[in-house]
Amino acid sequence: MNLEQAKEAFIDHWGAMASVWGVNRSMAQIYALLLIQPQPINTDDIIEQLQFSRGNVSMSMKDLMEWGLVYKVFKSGDRKDYFEAEKDMYVALSRIVAERKRKELDPVMRQIDRLRKINDHDADPEDLLAFNSALKSVYEMGRTTDNFLSIVSDTKKTKLMKWINKIKR
């Protein structure tokens, strides 16, 4: 396997892995491409190398920049926008975790919190108890997950590594 084949395999694998985690495959493949570039590249380079549509690249780049995983770089004398990836994987992980928490866990927790306040005097007491018990369990797991994700997304690299190594033991 030569370098170009290895790069292609890495990009494909990164996209497949990300899609299992619920992240858009194209977005992940663009990030992977930028991650392995020694220098920033422009949109045309991304389109050419990945054979994606301009619209797909544009939307994915917008999301990647919103997540703080890709930065726009300006080259003097060139009107094109160039891009580079956040290459510190601890920073990238913390940003991904923070974004997924904001978009997925936080809304669920707000909804569960609202549902926990139900006060239906006409409901069957056994049904109400079962409902409230299930919500309490889900809410507690959500809070535990929220605390864990907050630690991961807010922790500095060295502190995070010490914490992970402690868990591994």
C-alpha positions as CSV (number, residue, x, y, z in Angstrom):
1,M,0.0,0.0,0.0
2,N,1.4,3.4,-0.9
3,L,0.8,6.7,0.8
4,E,-2.1,7.8,-1.4
5,Q,-3.9,4.5,-0.8
6,A,-3.2,4.8,2.9
7,K,-4.6,8.3,3.0
8,E,-7.7,7.2,1.1
9,A,-8.2,4.3,3.5
10,F,-7.9,6.6,6.5
11,I,-10.4,9.1,5.1
12,D,-12.9,6.3,4.3
13,H,-12.5,4.6,7.7
14,W,-12.8,8.0,9.5
15,G,-16.1,8.6,7.7
16,A,-17.4,5.2,8.5
17,M,-16.4,5.5,12.1
18,A,-18.1,8.9,12.5
19,S,-21.3,7.8,10.8
20,V,-21.6,5.0,13.5
21,W,-21.4,7.8,16.1
22,G,-24.1,9.8,14.3
23,V,-21.9,12.3,12.6
24,N,-22.4,13.0,9.0
25,R,-20.0,10.8,6.9
26,S,-19.1,13.6,4.4
27,M,-18.3,16.0,7.2
28,A,-16.1,13.4,8.8
29,Q,-14.3,12.6,5.6
30,I,-13.6,16.3,4.9
31,Y,-12.2,16.7,8.5
32,A,-10.0,13.6,8.0
33,L,-8.7,15.0,4.7
34,L,-7.8,18.3,6.3
35,L,-6.4,16.5,9.3
36,I,-3.7,14.8,7.2
37,Q,-2.8,17.8,5.1
38,P,0.6,19.4,5.8
39,Q,-0.8,22.7,4.5
40,P,-4.2,24.3,4.3
41,I,-6.2,23.5,1.2
42,N,-9.1,25.2,-0.6
43,T,-12.6,24.1,-1.4
44,D,-11.7,23.1,-5.0
45,D,-9.0,20.8,-3.6
46,I,-11.5,19.1,-1.3
47,I,-14.0,18.7,-4.1
48,E,-11.3,17.2,-6.4
49,Q,-9.8,14.8,-3.8
50,L,-13.1,13.5,-2.3
51,Q,-15.3,13.8,-5.4
52,F,-18.0,15.6,-3.4
53,S,-20.4,18.2,-4.8
54,R,-19.7,21.8,-4.1
55,G,-22.9,22.1,-2.0
56,N,-22.0,19.1,0.1
57,V,-18.5,20.5,0.8
58,S,-19.9,24.0,1.5
59,M,-22.5,22.7,4.0
60,S,-20.0,20.4,5.7
61,M,-17.4,23.1,6.0
62,K,-20.0,25.4,7.6
63,D,-20.8,22.8,10.2
64,L,-17.1,21.9,10.8
65,M,-16.3,25.6,11.4
66,E,-19.3,26.0,13.7
67,W,-18.0,23.0,15.7
68,G,-14.6,24.6,15.9
69,L,-12.9,21.7,14.1
70,V,-11.9,23.6,11.0
71,Y,-10.4,27.1,10.5
72,K,-10.5,29.4,7.6
73,V,-7.0,30.5,6.6
74,F,-6.3,33.4,4.3
75,K,-3.3,33.3,1.9
76,S,-2.0,36.7,0.8
77,G,-2.6,37.3,-2.9
78,D,-5.1,34.5,-3.2
79,R,-8.9,35.2,-3.3
80,K,-9.8,31.6,-2.4
81,D,-10.5,30.5,1.1
82,Y,-8.2,27.9,2.5
83,F,-9.0,25.6,5.4
84,E,-7.1,23.6,8.0
85,A,-8.3,21.1,10.6
86,E,-7.9,21.3,14.4
87,K,-5.0,18.8,14.7
88,D,-5.0,18.5,18.5
89,M,-7.2,15.4,18.9
90,Y,-8.0,16.3,22.6
91,V,-9.2,19.7,21.5
92,A,-11.2,18.2,18.7
93,L,-12.7,15.5,21.0
94,S,-13.7,18.1,23.6
95,R,-15.4,20.2,20.9
96,I,-17.2,17.3,19.4
97,V,-18.4,16.2,22.8
98,A,-19.6,19.7,23.7
99,E,-21.5,20.1,20.4
100,R,-23.1,16.7,20.6
101,K,-24.1,17.4,24.2
102,R,-25.6,20.8,23.2
103,K,-27.5,19.4,20.3
104,E,-28.6,16.0,21.7
105,L,-28.5,15.6,25.4
106,D,-29.4,19.1,26.6
107,P,-32.8,19.2,24.7
108,V,-33.7,15.7,26.0
109,M,-32.8,16.6,29.5
110,R,-35.0,19.8,29.3
111,Q,-37.9,17.7,28.0
112,I,-37.6,15.1,30.7
113,D,-37.4,17.7,33.4
114,R,-40.6,19.2,32.1
115,L,-42.3,15.8,32.0
116,R,-41.2,15.0,35.5
117,K,-43.4,17.9,36.7
118,I,-46.6,16.2,35.6
119,N,-49.4,16.4,38.2
120,D,-52.3,14.5,36.8
121,H,-54.8,13.8,39.7
122,D,-57.0,11.8,37.4
123,A,-54.3,9.3,36.4
124,D,-54.1,5.8,37.8
125,P,-51.7,6.0,40.7
126,E,-49.9,2.9,39.6
127,D,-49.4,4.2,36.1
128,L,-48.3,7.6,37.4
129,L,-45.8,6.0,39.8
130,A,-44.4,3.8,37.0
131,F,-44.1,6.8,34.6
132,N,-42.4,9.0,37.3
133,S,-40.1,6.1,38.2
134,A,-39.0,5.6,34.6
135,L,-38.5,9.4,34.1
136,K,-36.5,9.6,37.3
137,S,-34.2,6.8,36.2
138,V,-33.7,8.3,32.7
139,Y,-33.1,11.7,34.3
140,E,-30.5,10.5,36.7
141,M,-28.7,8.6,33.9
142,G,-28.9,11.8,31.8
143,R,-27.4,13.9,34.6
144,T,-24.6,11.4,35.1
145,T,-23.9,11.4,31.4
146,D,-24.1,15.2,31.4
147,N,-21.5,15.4,34.2
148,F,-19.2,13.0,32.4
149,L,-19.4,14.8,29.1
150,S,-18.8,18.2,30.9
151,I,-15.7,16.8,32.4
152,V,-14.5,15.5,29.1
153,S,-15.2,18.7,27.2
154,D,-13.9,21.0,29.8
155,T,-10.8,19.2,30.9
156,K,-7.3,20.0,29.8
157,K,-5.4,17.3,28.0
158,T,-3.1,16.2,30.8
159,K,-5.9,16.2,33.4
160,L,-8.1,14.2,31.0
161,M,-5.3,11.6,30.3
162,K,-4.7,11.1,34.1
163,W,-8.4,10.6,34.6
164,I,-8.6,8.1,31.7
165,N,-5.6,6.2,33.0
166,K,-7.2,6.1,36.5
167,I,-10.3,4.6,35.0
168,K,-8.3,2.0,33.0
169,R,-6.8,0.6,36.2
